[in-house]
Amino acid sequence: MRTTLAFLAIGAALLASTACATTVTTSMAPSADRSSLLRSNVAPQPSPTALGLAGSGPKPRGWLCKKCPAKSFIYVAAGNEIGIFSGSGADVHAIGAITDHISNAYGLFVDAKQNLYVANQGGWVSAYHPRHLQPWIVYAGSISPLYVATDRTGRVYVGNRGGTVSEFPAGQTLPDRTLKTPGSEADGINFDAAGNLYVAYRGRSGNGSIEEFPPNSTSGQILGMHLEGPQGLQLDRLGNIIVAESGNGTIDMFRPGGKRPFQVVQASPWVTQVALTRAEHNIFYSNYRDSTVYVSRYPQDQFRLKLDSGLMSMQGMALSNEAR
């Protein structure tokens, strides 16, 4: 499902407390080469209490709690809003929202300087300094963004509908290079420690794979794994590839050079984006169907509900300042 709905601000900021799910093993009847790898979690149900943002009436540029002591943040994309949540401890609550230059937000990314990048399906990528509600730069130029990432030099890479990846030089608002995948969409993108770019792509049928591009190269190598509806993609320090398969509702993990996953975690239907904390102690994923975020110790992968956003049609998710 690609349709996103506008976010409605409705009342005072509130998030119902949630309990951890009990981890069990189930028989999900996956394909033969995946069944022995599959682990499942009983996902807790979202809170029936919708989250409202503080203050009365809409705020055209969003809002931010100036006195909130939170030092870690979870960003979630929901229509024309980016919800900002405290990521500290068990008390996860809304501390703000960004609306300026947000239009059908999809994938999110936080760079090493804690800047937030938003892939807007309206046709641009907007970037925000920490605790700022207006973008410091907007990337455009015939792009249809789904996901975004930056490399160590500050170049910005945008995965588009149409299967292309647009590259922007640091600080410039127009692309200077375009990479092409075999897909009709270039979805989750990210980098390994050596600076190689990984692009999860899919065809019109929803099936796809991952293509790896060396630094400064427009020629990639298709890695050969078979994915159903790939979305967000992440790599850990060992080079393991972590990718969300929305078609299967799973999170798949591949070792470098592997074409079959060494672990498949049953997440939940409509899993969209995955993220690791900087220390790689925890892994998070976002869920489109019920607009929730789940967390697990990494690499144990026993997920529990982290936050029930109460937002509508929540897509991407990113972490800042060691959200846990």
C-alpha positions as CSV (number, residue, x, y, z in Angstrom):
1,M,0.0,0.0,0.0
2,R,1.5,3.3,-1.1
3,T,-1.3,5.7,-0.2
4,T,-0.5,8.0,2.6
5,L,-3.0,10.2,4.5
6,A,-2.7,13.6,5.9
7,F,-2.0,13.7,9.6
8,L,-4.6,15.3,11.9
9,A,-3.5,17.0,15.1
10,I,-6.1,16.2,17.8
11,G,-5.6,17.3,21.4
12,A,-2.9,16.9,24.1
13,A,0.2,14.8,23.7
14,L,-0.5,11.4,25.2
15,L,0.8,7.9,24.6
16,A,-0.7,4.9,26.4
17,S,1.8,2.7,28.1
18,T,2.4,-0.6,26.4
19,A,3.5,-4.0,27.6
20,C,6.1,-6.3,26.2
21,A,5.0,-9.1,23.9
22,T,5.6,-12.7,24.8
23,T,8.1,-14.3,22.3
24,V,7.0,-17.6,20.9
25,T,7.9,-19.8,17.9
26,T,5.1,-20.5,15.4
27,S,4.7,-22.5,12.2
28,M,4.1,-19.9,9.5
29,A,4.6,-22.4,6.6
30,P,7.2,-20.3,4.8
31,S,9.1,-21.5,1.7
32,A,11.3,-24.6,2.4
33,D,14.6,-22.7,2.3
34,R,13.3,-20.2,4.9
35,S,11.2,-22.3,7.3
36,S,14.1,-23.4,9.5
37,L,15.3,-19.8,9.8
38,L,12.0,-18.2,10.7
39,R,11.4,-16.8,14.2
40,S,8.1,-15.2,15.1
41,N,6.8,-12.8,17.7
42,V,3.3,-12.3,19.0
43,A,2.9,-8.6,18.4
44,P,1.0,-6.7,21.1
45,Q,-2.0,-4.8,19.9
46,P,-1.7,-1.0,19.5
47,S,-3.3,1.2,22.2
48,P,-6.8,2.3,21.4
49,T,-5.9,5.8,22.5
50,A,-4.9,8.0,19.6
51,L,-2.0,10.3,20.1
52,G,-2.7,14.0,19.7
53,L,-0.2,16.8,19.4
54,A,0.0,19.5,22.1
55,G,-1.8,22.8,21.6
56,S,-5.1,23.7,19.9
57,G,-5.5,23.8,16.1
58,P,-3.1,23.1,13.3
59,K,0.4,24.5,13.4
60,P,1.7,25.3,9.8
61,R,5.3,24.7,10.6
62,G,4.9,22.1,13.3
63,W,5.8,22.3,17.0
64,L,8.6,21.3,19.4
65,C,8.6,20.9,23.1
66,K,11.4,23.2,24.3
67,K,11.5,22.0,27.9
68,C,11.4,18.3,27.1
69,P,14.7,16.7,28.5
70,A,14.8,14.0,25.8
71,K,18.3,13.4,24.4
72,S,17.3,10.6,22.0
73,F,14.5,10.8,19.3
74,I,12.5,8.5,17.1
75,Y,11.2,10.2,13.9
76,V,8.3,8.7,12.1
77,A,6.8,9.7,8.7
78,A,3.1,10.0,8.5
79,G,1.5,11.7,5.5
80,N,2.3,15.4,5.7
81,E,3.9,15.2,9.2
82,I,7.1,14.0,10.7
83,G,6.3,12.9,14.3
84,I,9.1,13.4,16.8
85,F,9.1,11.1,19.8
86,S,11.3,10.8,22.9
87,G,13.3,7.6,22.5
88,S,14.6,7.5,26.1
89,G,13.6,4.7,28.4
90,A,10.2,3.1,28.4
91,D,8.2,6.4,28.5
92,V,7.9,7.2,24.8
93,H,5.9,10.3,24.1
94,A,5.5,12.9,21.4
95,I,7.7,16.0,21.8
96,G,7.1,17.6,18.4
97,A,6.2,17.4,14.7
98,I,7.7,18.8,11.5
99,T,5.3,19.9,8.7
100,D,7.4,22.5,6.8
101,H,8.3,21.0,3.3
102,I,6.7,17.7,4.2
103,S,4.5,16.1,1.5
104,N,3.6,12.4,1.6
105,A,6.7,11.6,3.6
106,Y,8.1,8.1,3.0
107,G,11.7,7.0,4.0
108,L,13.7,8.7,6.6
109,F,17.5,8.9,7.4
110,V,19.6,10.5,10.1
111,D,23.3,11.2,9.3
112,A,26.3,11.2,11.6
113,K,25.7,14.8,12.5
114,Q,22.1,13.9,13.6
115,N,20.5,15.8,10.6
116,L,17.2,14.3,9.5
117,Y,16.5,13.7,5.8
118,V,13.0,13.1,4.6
119,A,12.1,11.5,1.2
120,N,8.9,13.3,0.2
121,Q,6.8,11.7,-2.6
122,G,5.8,15.2,-3.5
123,G,9.1,15.3,-5.4
124,W,11.9,16.4,-3.1
125,V,14.1,15.6,-0.1
126,S,14.1,18.0,2.8
127,A,16.8,18.1,5.4
128,Y,16.6,19.4,9.0
129,H,19.2,20.2,11.6
130,P,18.5,18.7,15.1
131,R,15.6,20.4,16.9
132,H,14.8,22.6,13.8
133,L,11.4,22.7,12.2
134,Q,12.4,24.3,8.9
135,P,14.7,22.6,6.4
136,W,18.2,23.9,5.9
137,I,18.3,22.5,2.3
138,V,15.8,21.0,-0.1
139,Y,17.0,18.5,-2.8
140,A,14.9,18.4,-6.1
141,G,15.4,18.0,-9.8
142,S,13.1,15.4,-11.5
143,I,13.1,12.9,-8.6
144,S,10.3,10.8,-7.2
145,P,11.8,9.9,-3.7
146,L,11.1,6.8,-1.7
147,Y,14.2,6.4,0.4
148,V,17.3,8.5,1.1
149,A,20.8,8.1,2.6
150,T,24.1,10.0,2.8
151,D,27.6,8.8,2.5
152,R,30.7,9.8,4.6
153,T,31.5,12.7,2.3
154,G,28.0,14.3,2.5
155,R,26.8,13.2,-0.9
156,V,23.0,12.5,-0.8
157,Y,21.5,9.4,-2.5
158,V,17.8,9.2,-3.3
159,G,16.0,6.0,-4.3
160,N,13.2,6.8,-6.7
161,R,10.1,5.4,-8.4
162,G,11.3,4.3,-11.8
163,G,14.2,2.3,-10.3
164,T,16.8,5.1,-10.3
165,V,19.1,6.5,-7.6
166,S,19.8,10.2,-7.8
167,E,23.1,11.5,-6.4
168,F,23.6,15.0,-5.1
169,P,26.9,16.6,-4.3
170,A,27.3,17.8,-0.7
171,G,25.4,21.1,-0.3
172,Q,24.0,21.1,-3.8
173,T,20.3,20.9,-4.5
174,L,20.4,19.3,-8.0
175,P,21.7,15.8,-8.8
176,D,24.9,15.3,-10.8
177,R,24.7,11.6,-11.4
178,T,22.0,8.9,-11.8
179,L,22.3,5.2,-11.0
180,K,19.9,2.7,-12.6
181,T,18.7,-0.6,-11.1
182,P,16.7,-3.3,-13.0
183,G,13.6,-2.4,-10.8
184,S,10.6,-0.1,-11.3
185,E,11.3,1.2,-7.7
186,A,14.6,1.8,-5.9
187,D,13.6,1.4,-2.3
188,G,15.8,1.0,0.8
189,I,19.3,2.3,0.4
190,N,22.3,2.4,2.7
191,F,26.1,2.0,2.9
192,D,28.6,-0.4,4.4
193,A,31.7,0.6,6.3
194,A,33.8,0.6,3.0
195,G,31.4,3.1,1.4
196,N,29.7,0.6,-1.0
197,L,26.1,1.6,-1.7
198,Y,23.3,-1.1,-1.4
199,V,20.0,-0.6,-3.2
200,A,16.9,-2.8,-2.6
201,Y,14.8,-2.7,-5.7
202,R,11.6,-4.3,-6.9
203,G,9.9,-4.9,-10.2
204,R,6.2,-4.2,-11.1
205,S,5.3,-7.7,-9.7
206,G,6.8,-6.7,-6.3
207,N,9.7,-9.2,-6.5
208,G,13.2,-7.8,-6.4
209,S,16.8,-8.1,-5.1
210,I,19.7,-5.9,-4.0
211,E,22.3,-4.2,-6.1
212,E,25.7,-3.1,-4.8
213,F,27.5,-0.1,-6.2
214,P,31.2,0.6,-5.4
215,P,32.1,4.1,-4.4
216,N,32.0,6.6,-7.3
217,S,30.7,4.0,-9.7
218,T,27.6,3.9,-11.9
219,S,28.0,0.2,-12.5
220,G,26.6,-2.1,-9.9
221,Q,26.5,-5.9,-9.1
222,I,23.2,-7.7,-8.5
223,L,23.7,-9.8,-5.3
224,G,21.3,-12.5,-6.2
225,M,18.9,-12.8,-3.2
226,H,15.2,-13.0,-4.0
227,L,13.0,-10.6,-2.1
228,E,9.3,-10.0,-2.0
229,G,8.3,-6.3,-1.7
230,P,11.7,-5.1,-0.2
231,Q,11.6,-1.8,1.6
232,G,14.0,-0.4,4.2
233,L,17.6,-1.6,4.2
234,Q,20.4,-1.5,6.9
235,L,23.9,-2.8,7.3
236,D,25.7,-3.6,10.6
237,R,29.4,-3.3,11.3
238,L,30.1,-6.8,10.1
239,G,28.6,-6.1,6.7
240,N,25.4,-8.1,7.3
241,I,22.5,-6.8,5.3
242,I,19.2,-6.4,7.0
243,V,16.2,-5.8,4.8
244,A,12.5,-5.5,5.4
245,E,10.3,-7.6,3.2
246,S,6.8,-6.1,3.3
247,G,5.5,-8.8,1.0
248,N,6.3,-11.5,3.6
249,G,6.1,-9.3,6.7
250,T,9.6,-10.4,7.6
251,I,13.0,-9.0,8.3
252,D,15.7,-10.9,6.5
253,M,19.4,-11.0,7.4
254,F,22.2,-11.9,4.9
255,R,25.9,-12.3,5.5
256,P,28.2,-10.6,3.1
257,G,28.1,-12.6,-0.2
258,G,25.1,-14.7,0.9
259,K,22.2,-15.2,-1.4
260,R,20.0,-16.8,1.2
261,P,19.2,-15.3,4.6
262,F,21.0,-16.7,7.6
263,Q,18.0,-15.5,9.7
264,V,14.4,-14.6,9.0
265,V,12.4,-12.8,11.6
266,Q,8.6,-12.7,11.4
267,A,7.9,-9.1,12.1
268,S,4.4,-8.1,11.2
269,P,2.4,-7.3,8.0
270,W,3.5,-4.1,6.3
271,V,6.9,-3.8,7.9
272,T,8.5,-0.8,6.2
273,Q,11.8,0.6,7.6
274,V,14.5,-0.9,9.8
275,A,17.1,1.0,11.9
276,L,20.0,0.2,14.2
277,T,21.2,2.3,17.1
278,R,24.8,3.6,16.6
279,A,26.2,1.1,19.1
280,E,24.1,-1.7,17.4
281,H,22.6,-2.8,20.7
282,N,19.1,-2.4,19.5
283,I,17.2,-2.8,16.2
284,F,13.9,-1.1,15.4
285,Y,11.3,-1.5,12.7
286,S,8.2,0.5,11.7
287,N,4.8,-0.9,10.7
288,Y,2.6,0.8,8.1
289,R,-0.6,-1.1,9.0
290,D,-1.0,0.0,12.6
291,S,1.5,2.9,12.7
292,T,3.7,1.4,15.4
293,V,7.4,1.0,16.0
294,Y,8.9,-2.2,17.5
295,V,12.3,-2.8,19.1
296,S,14.6,-5.7,20.0
297,R,18.0,-6.2,21.3
298,Y,20.3,-6.9,18.4
299,P,21.0,-9.6,17.2
300,Q,18.6,-11.5,19.5
301,D,15.5,-10.3,17.5
302,Q,12.8,-10.7,20.0
303,F,10.7,-7.7,19.3
304,R,8.4,-5.8,21.6
305,L,6.2,-2.8,21.0
306,K,8.2,0.5,21.5
307,L,5.6,3.1,20.5
308,D,2.1,3.3,19.2
309,S,2.2,6.6,17.4
310,G,-1.6,7.0,16.9
311,L,-0.7,8.6,13.5
312,M,-2.3,7.6,10.2
313,S,-0.5,5.6,7.5
314,M,2.9,5.8,9.1
315,Q,5.8,4.9,6.8
316,G,9.4,5.4,7.5
317,M,11.3,5.7,10.8
318,A,14.7,6.9,11.8
319,L,16.7,7.2,15.1
320,S,18.8,10.1,16.5
321,N,21.2,10.3,19.4
322,E,21.1,6.7,20.4
323,A,17.3,6.2,20.6
324,R,16.7,3.0,22.6
